[in-house]
Amino acid sequence: MLFIFITIWFQQQAQASLSDFLDNGRPHVNICQDDECGVIVGVEKVWENLKWVVVNRTASEYVQDVIIFLIGFLSLIAVIYIIYAWFNIMIWSGDEEKIKKSKSTIFYVIIGLLIIYFAYTLVAFVFDVFGTN
């Protein structure tokens, strides 16, 4: 009974909100205040909301952002691999072959991360020294 009452109440509230939104069967949203309607005013309002968008970037800056994201993602994957390998070491404490495999996994993941970080650092250093022009 309570469920039916709540359902009817929500339906009435939705119809009231919809009737406030619709004006003669057509959607009506009051955007203009004090007769400030027009294309120029609309463009100015949109531009005020879009000032945070950066438009003067080069393609290399976008590529750098993607590379930084990928390095972060690969770092996360590497941490997951290290935790998995460490977990295997803890679980398979009696099996020397699996422990050796897990230790080599940790070693190779760390070596891979070092190679990725050093390569990025080297490329960033070369761009700083010789310029990106």
Secondary structure, 3 states (H helix, E strand, C coil): CHHHHHHHHHHHHHHHHHHHHEECCEECCCCCCCCCCCHHHHHHHHHHHCCCCCCCCCHHHHHHHHHHHHHHHHHHHHHHHHHHHHHHHHHCCCCHHHHHHHHHHHHHHHHHHHHHHHHHHHHHHHHHHHCCC
